[in-house]
Amino acid sequence: MRNIDGIRLIDATLRDGGIVNDFYFTDECARAIYEANVATGIDYMEFGYRADKKMFDVNEFGKWKFTTDEDIRSIVDENNTRMKISIMCDVGRCDYKNDFHKKNESPVDLIRVATYIDTISECIEMIEFAVKQGYEATCNLMAVSKCSTSQLVKALDMLAASPAMGVYVVDSYGALYPEQIRRLTTLFYDMLTPAGKLVGIHAHNNQQCGFANTLEAYNNGAKLLDATAYGMGRGAGNAHMEALVGYFNGRKYHIGPLLDLVEKHMLDLNKQTVWGYNTSYMLTGLTDNHPRSAIAATKKKEVNFREQFDALEYK
């Protein structure tokens, strides 16, 4: 039986999946995801972003772009379960000093702060504020494939001294292979565990490595493992939660409720809003580029793959 001591599975379907459908999930669907996660034994469910309503038009997005405490409670009530509730906030896109209420007034347990390498100081300020308010907090270091080793060492040194619970390797572009994930996870582990921090992994599936990369990170010390139901997420999507639960199935996690969720909700969602591997997404992953061009090509049903590759290769 596989060692699951200390691992925590985080479901990001409403948050990363929300990028696909502008966060327009029905309450029925959100509640079904919540109930399936509870029954499966998932450790955390991320309900969405807490974006600044002064920066984003509330009429252009569903409520999980903003994820108020009231909206969460409408799904979970008092959340009398062992599963914890998470939200994500981007550096520079969240009015955190006004929107992070005291933990004892909120159903949220964990605040995950997403940052690029050049805004680590701002990320740590947000983490410090969140922890003072009573929350757990992590740093989700995006686009790690674009970072040099020296940049990472400097950032990890700062984060090791912060009150963050953990730090994530985030393969935003789905550009990394298992051997690269192994190297990065080892670096994060070696620099963070002496300070009592956990290492996390958030993988994208542009090159069909999302699940393999998640397992590679786990096998090299990562304890915070992200995934989504049926892989729902931006572009090529994420590691599939049902596959990850299947890997650990039996002692702590139980795959049956997730399979029901996929059958009853995710298959229809995938027909309404397209995500998942295709050649355009593979090319942006291969060339370590943001998937915006592949998203546009997919919407237009373009299949001029050689032209797409040449445009990416020489950027």
C-alpha positions, -999 to 999 in steps of 0.1 A, spaced: 0 0 0 13 34 -9 25 58 18 -1 86 21 12 100 54 10 138 53 -3 142 18 -32 166 12 -52 165 -20 -66 199 -31 -94 200 -56 -92 231 -78 -121 224 -102 -142 255 -95 -111 277 -95 -89 265 -124 -120 250 -142 -136 284 -138 -111 299 -162 -127 277 -189 -163 289 -183 -158 323 -168 -167 308 -134 -204 302 -144 -211 270 -125 -246 263 -113 -251 260 -76 -262 224 -83 -229 217 -99 -208 234 -72 -227 215 -45 -222 182 -64 -185 189 -66 -184 197 -29 -204 166 -19 -183 143 -41 -151 157 -26 -163 152 10 -174 116 2 -141 109 -16 -120 122 14 -104 152 -4 -85 173 20 -92 208 6 -116 222 -20 -107 255 -37 -139 274 -44 -124 301 -67 -106 333 -68 -112 363 -45 -106 389 -72 -110 426 -66 -145 437 -78 -130 472 -86 -107 456 -111 -131 431 -127 -167 436 -140 -190 414 -119 -214 412 -148 -188 394 -170 -180 366 -146 -197 340 -124 -195 344 -86 -165 321 -82 -143 347 -97 -149 367 -65 -159 339 -41 -174 357 -12 -178 341 22 -216 343 17 -214 324 -16 -193 297 -1 -218 293 28 -246 289 4 -230 257 -8 -213 243 24 -234 259 52 -210 256 82 -190 229 65 -192 204 93 -168 180 76 -131 172 78 -125 188 44 -111 223 45 -121 252 22 -96 272 1 -96 303 -21 -69 317 -44 -58 353 -47 -35 368 -74 -9 393 -63 -20 427 -76 -56 415 -83 -70 412 -48 -81 439 -23 -68 416 5 -67 441 33 -105 446 29 -115 412 16 -96 388 40 -119 389 70 -110 374 103 -109 336 101 -135 332 128 -159 351 106 -152 331 74 -158 295 62 -123 297 45 -94 278 60 -66 282 34 -57 312 13 -34 304 -16 -15 334 -30 -5 331 -67 26 350 -78 52 353 -104 89 353 -94 92 391 -96 64 398 -70 76 375 -42 78 404 -17 42 414 -24 32 377 -21 48 374 13 30 406 25 -3 390 15 6 357 32 17 376 64 -17 394 65 -37 362 59 -19 344 87 -24 373 110 -61 370 102 -60 334 113 -58 315 80 -34 289 66 -16 303 36 6 291 7 26 306 -21 17 293 -56 48 302 -77 35 304 -112 54 299 -145 82 282 -126 95 269 -160 106 305 -168 126 309 -136 164 305 -133 179 285 -105 193 317 -90 159 334 -90 143 303 -74 170 301 -47 165 337 -38 127 334 -37 127 302 -17 151 317 8 126 345 14 96 321 15 114 299 40 115 328 64 78 336 58 48 322 77 36 303 45 25 268 52 38 256 19 51 266 -16 39 252 -49 58 243 -80 33 256 -106 39 244 -142 16 271 -156 24 263 -193 25 226 -191 61 228 -203 79 206 -178 88 169 -180 91 145 -150 129 148 -148 125 186 -145 98 183 -119 121 160 -100 149 186 -100 126 214 -90 107 195 -63 141 184 -48 153 221 -48 120 232 -31 121 204 -6 157 209 4 153 246 9 118 246 25 115 215 47 142 227 72 119 257 78 89 234 83 72 242 50 54 218 27 61 215 -10 32 215 -35 26 207 -72 1 222 -96 5 206 -131 -10 214 -165 -15 188 -191 -3 204 -223 21 176 -231 0 149 -213 24 150 -183 1 165 -157 -6 132 -139 30 119 -143 44 152 -131 22 151 -100 33 116 -91 70 126 -97 66 155 -74 49 133 -48 77 107 -51 103 135 -44 86 149 -13 57 170 -24 27 167 0 3 193 -14 -11 178 -46 -35 197 -68 -59 182 -93 -94 188 -108 -124 166 -116 -120 152 -152 -89 175 -155 -111 206 -159 -88 236 -162 -75 263 -185 -65 251 -219 -52 215 -218 -65 212 -182 -49 198 -151 -40 164 -136 -73 144 -132 -84 141 -96 -100 107 -103 -67 94 -116 -49 108 -85 -74 93 -61 -73 61 -80 -35 60 -73 -41 63 -36 -75 46 -35 -84 25 -5 -71 37 29 -80 74 30 -95 82 -4 -124 65 -22 -128 69 -60 -165 60 -63 -180 94 -56 -157 111 -81 -166 86 -108 -203 95 -102 -194 132 -104 -177 128 -137 -206 108 -151 -233 131 -139 -217 165 -143 -182 167 -158 -190 150 -191 -218 175 -199 -196 204 -188 -169 192 -212 -194 193 -240 -205 229 -231 -170 243 -225 -140 226 -241 -108 217 -223 -83 190 -226 -52 180 -246 -49 189 -283 -20 196 -306 -22 234 -302 -18 232 -265 10 207 -269 29 232 -290 26 260 -264 38 235 -237 66 223 -259 79 259 -265 72 270 -229 47 297 -240 15 309 -224 -15 290 -239 -34 321 -250 -26 315 -287 -36 278 -284 -69 288 -267 -76 312 -296 -67 285 -322 -89 260 -304 -119 283 -304 -115 290 -341 -109 253 -348 -76 261 -365 -54 232 -375 -25 250 -391 -1 234 -366 31 241 -385 23 278 -386 15 278 -350 47 261 -341 68 284 -362 52 315 -346 59 301 -311 93 287 -318 108 320 -328 91 343 -303 
